[in-house]
């Protein structure tokens, strides 16, 4: 085994989610998903830094515009979110018109893959499904 560098990482701080319209993204994450708006502040060069997160979550999502790099439409976020009541959340998101898997995957069923939706993941455990935000970023929603 080779010597490892001394690293003092303590936590996952923020997951970047590329978005084309920060206002629309804030409305989706706050009004539809129930996240808190934690930061909305000026960010170098006339840009804007926006962070949202589920209440009490130590990890936030940064809603970054194309000015951070590539165009949002070409990116996909690959992130899992936890749900205390997956079936109820699945129903609520469908009722809000969110692009979400038709059914929750669980033992005896399958769900589309997160990285490649053309792949089927058989017998997912715990129960889970994927949904997309308004920019097409895919998230895995996992039941407790």
Secondary structure, 3 states (H helix, E strand, C coil): CCCCCCCCCCCCCEEEEECCCHHHHHHHHHHHCCCEEEEEEEECCCEEEEEEECCCCCCEEEEECHHHCCCHHHCCCCEEEEECCHHHHHHHHHHCCCEECCCCECCCCEEECCCCCCCEEECCCCCEEEEECCCCCEEEEEEC
